[in-house]
Amino acid sequence: MKVAIFDVDGTLLDNKNHCVHASTVEAINKLRANGVIIVIATGRSYSRLIDGVLDFIPDYVVAFSGHALVDKKGEYLFKRPFTKKEVKIISDYTDANKIPFTYKSDELRYCNVYFPKNYIQDPLKMKYVVEEIVFDESKSYLDKNVYFGAGLLSENEGLVLQDLLPNMHIYHMIDGWTDLTHKDIDKAETIGKLLKHLNVSWSDCIAFGDGLNDITFIKKAGIGVCMGNGYSQTKAIADYVCDDIDKNGIYKILVELKLIKA
């Protein structure tokens, strides 16, 4: 394997214990020592990922679920923000229906006035909250580069928003979150751009994930691995299902596949 691709939440980051386990960092360091390029594919921004989540700096980050590609120096190699019109449609609909919604820009995460301010103070709801949050009554996000949207939408609300934005894709997560991305942009699409840049084929990649938005790149990789704590749909398409994140799943499967030594 020449490239190892990792999702973050539920794959590298144990959201329940708010940490990247030592065995995971050890496994990644051993891959690197073997010359493997480390790629992160996440819905998070690059800057807050490095500052607040990981205990290492990856070679490349596919950020905002594919809407940006950043190298280890923090330089953008590719970016595709939402249009201002798209952000306005999202804002108008979520405000009209009093739906909590957040907008991720280069560094900050802007929340509308319906997003509960005590959310980030509740350790049981801290899953995605590492970016610096601004509760933005002035709606300054309407004039920012927004790369990714997420909110607490019902399935019916998601369908309505999908009709308003037919070029967008909506992912409904088990925990109540809904992610919003462009239909022609996902993690796999932007990873593909990176692999072409590196002159590496998908067959030379191993990929780890747990969520629905990880399915496309797990399927394309030469070896696709779903975490034991992952979604059933993701497990169904993976080549391997490793142990849970808090049971050293990544480390153990890499040893089993003889990609690192114990």
N, C-alpha and C positions, 0 to 999 in steps of 0.2 A: 504494500500500500504506500502511495506517495503522498496522499492527502487524507487527513482525518477531519470530519465535519461534525460539529456539536451544536445542538440547540442549547439554550440556557435554562429557562425555567422548567423544572421537573426533570432535567437531564444532567446539567452541570450543577445548577443551583437547587439545593434542597429547600423548597419554600417553607416547609414545616419547621425546619431547624435553622433556617436563614443562614446557610453556609454552603460553601463548596467543600466537600469532604476531602480530607488529606489524601486518601487513596486515589481520588480522582486527579488531584494535582500531580501526584507521583506518577500516575499512568500517563498523563500528558507529557510530563518531563521526560519519561522514558521513550515515548514516541518521538519526541523532538530529538533526543540523543541518537535515534535511529534514522534521522534525516527526514522525518515525516513533517509536512507542512500542516499547521494547525489553523483551522478555519472555524469561526463562530458564526452561526446563523440564528438570528434572534429578532424579536419584535422591539427590542430596546434600542436606544441610541448608542453610538460608539462611546461618547465621552462618559456617560453615567455608568456604562457597563464596566469600563476600566476603573473608574474612581470608586464605585460602590459595590461591585459584585465579585469580579474574578480576582484570583490571587496570582495571576500571570497575565502577560500581554500576548495575545494571539498574533499570528502572522497577518491574518486578514479577518475583518468582520463584515458579514452581510447583515446590515442593520435595518431596522424598521420593516422587518419581514420582506426584505428584498428591494426596498425603495432606495437603498444606498449601499455602496461598497467602499470600505475604508481600509487602508493599509495600517501597519503597526506604528507608523509615524503620525497617524491621525489624518492623513491626506485622503480626500474623497477621490476615488477612481471612477465612481458612477453615482449619480443622484437623480431621483425622480420624485419630486414633491407633488402633492395634490395641487390642482389648479385652485386659484382663489374662488372661482365659481363653485367648485366642488365643496370647498370648505364652507362657503356661505349656505349651500343647500343643506349640508349636515347640521350646521349651527341653527338654521331656521327651523328645521324639523325637530331636532332634539329639544330646543328651547320651547317650541309650541306645545310639545307633549311632556315637558318637564322631565326629560330623560337625562340622568347623569352621564356626561360624556367628557372625554379627555382628548387632547390634541398634542401629539408629540412633535416637537421641533428639534433643531440641532442639539440643544442642550436642555431645554426646559420642557416640562409637561404642563400644559395649560388645562385647567378644569373649568367647566361652566358652573354657573351658580347653583345648579341642582345636584352637584356632586357633594355628598356629605363630607363636611370638613373633619369629622371625627374618624373618617375612614383610615387615614394614615396613622392614627393613634391606636387602632385595633390590631393587635398582633395576629389575630386570626384572619385578617383581611389584607395583610401586607404583601400579598403574592407578587404583584407587579410594581410595587411602589419603591423605587430606588431613585428614579429621576427626581430632580428638584421640582417641586410642584408649585404652581401659581394658581390660586383661585381668582379667576380673571373676569370680574364683572364688566370690565371695559371691552371685552372681546378683542383684545389685541392680537389674538391668534389669527384673526381674519386677514391680517397683513403679514403674517410670518410664513416661513417655509414649513408647512405641515407635511410630514411624511407618513403618518400613521394615525389612525383613529381607533379608539376603543371606548366602549360604554356598557351600561347595564340595560340592554334592550331585550324585550321579549321577542320570540320568534315572529309574531305578527308585526311588531314594530320593525323588525329587521326586513321583512318582506316589503313593507311600504317604502322603507328607505332604499331597498334594492330597486324598486320600480322608479324611484326618483333619480337613481344613479345607476343606470344599466351597465355601465362600464366598471362598476365596483363589485368586489366579491365580499361576502359576509360570512364569517366563521362564528358559529355559536358554540361556546365552550360549556363544559359541564358545570363550572362554578358560577355561571351567570354572566360572565363577560362575553362581549361580542367584539370581534376584531374586524376592522374595515380596511381593505386593501384594493388596489387596482386589479382587475381581472387578468391583465397581461403581465402582471408583476407578482412573483412569489419568490420564496427562498431559492427554489431550484433554478429558476430562470436566471437569477443574478449569480448564483454559484456557477452556472454554466458559462457566464461571461468571464468569471475569474479563471475557470479551468482552461478556457481557450487562451487567455492571457498567459497562463502558466504552461501551456502546451501539455496538459495532462487530461487523460480521458476519465469518464465516470467510472470505468471498470477498475481504475487504480485508486478509488476512494472507498473509505469506510465512513459510514454516516450513522450518527446517534440522534434519536429524538424521542418524544413521547406524545406530542400533540397532533391534532388534525392538520395543522399547517406545516407539519414535518413530513407528511406522507409523500409529497412529490419528490423530495430529494432522497429520502430513504429508499424509494423504489428505484431511482436512477443509479444509486451507488452500487459499486461492485459487491460490497457487503453492507447491507442495511440492518441496523439494530434498533429495536424498540426497547425502551426501559420497561422493567416489570411493573412499574407504577403508571404506565402509559395507557392511552385510550385503546379500547378493543379493536377499533378500526385500524389503528396504526400497527398494533400487534399482528393483525391479519395479513398485512402486506410485507412485513419485515422478514428478512432471512433468518434472523435470530431474535429471541426475546431474552434479554439478560435479566439479572436480578434487580431488585428495586434500587433506587438511588441511594437510600440510606443503608443498603446492604452491600456496598462496594461493587455494584453491578458493572460499571464500566471497567474497573480494574480487572475483575475476574474474567469477563468475556475476552478482553484483550490478551490475557495470559492463556486462556483456553484456545484462542485462535493463533497462538504463538507469534503475536505481533509485539509483545513485550515479554520479558522474563520476570518471574515472581521474585 
